């Protein structure tokens, strides 16, 4: 029997990155469409699409954040994130500083 180890987690990571990037792109296209369409019905549809894809991006980024935390807890280094997903990782805080020093 073969132990897959963290391989499935890295595959999930890759899928979440692709999902988040695609949703961000779709949300941006819908945002642009909402600004440029000529009638109210098209604008409302574009806004619905923008909201849907924005929510999908947020969900994927949330799952990605916790998967990356779990990978670190297992002693692994999470894969590189593209710049569009830079906000997934929370900034590291120095445990030797006080809250006032971090501000």
N, C-alpha and C positions, 0 to 999 in steps of 0.2 A: 504494500500500500504506500502511496506517495503522499507526503504532506505538502500541500500547496503553500503553506505558510502565509505570507502577506500578499502573495500574487493576486488573489481575488480583490483585496482592498485596493491595490494599485490599479486594477482594471476598473473598479467602481470609481476611483479618483479620476481616471481618464474620461470615463463617461460623464461624470458630473462637470468636469471642465468643459467638455464639448457642449453639453446641454446649456450651461450657463452662458457661454460665449454666443451660442446660436440664439438664445432667448434675448440677450442684450442687443444683438444685431437686429432681431425682429422688432423689438421694442423701439429701437432708434428709427427703423424704417416706418413704423406706424406713427411715431411722433412726427416725423417729417410729412407723412401723408396727411395727418390731421391738420397741419399748417397750410397745406397746399391744395387741398380738395376744394371743389367749387360749391358743394351744397351741404346742408346741415346733416342729412342722413349719412353721407359718406364720412363727414367729420366725426359723427358719433360712433360709427363703425370702427374708424381708425383709432379713436380713443379707447374703445373696448378692447381692441387688439393690443394697443400699447399697455393697458392695464394688465391684461392676461399675460403677456410676455414679460412684463416687469415682475409680476408675481412669480412666474416660473424661474426667472433669474435669481430672485431673492431666495426662493426655496432651494435651488441648486447650490447657491453660495452658502447658505446655512448648513446644508448637509455636508458640503465640502469642508467648511470650517471644523465641524466636529469629527469628520473622518481624519483630517490632518492632525487634530489633537490626539485622536486614538492612535494614529501611526507613531507619533512622537512618544506616546506613553508606552508603546511596544518597543521603543528603542530605534525605530526607523526614521529616516529623513524623508519627509514628504517631497514629491516631485516639484520642480519649478512651476510657478504660476505665471501665466502671461500678465502683462501690465494691466489689462482690463479687469483682472481679478485680484489686484493688489490689496483690495480692502478685505479679502477673505481672512487673512492672518491678522490677528489683533497685534498691536505693537507690544513688544516685550517690555516688561517693567523690571527694573533692577531691584531685587529683593532687599538690597542694602540701603535703599533710600526711603525717606519718609514721604507720605502723600504730598506734603508741602513742597518738597524738592522736585517732585515729578511734574508740578504745574509749570 
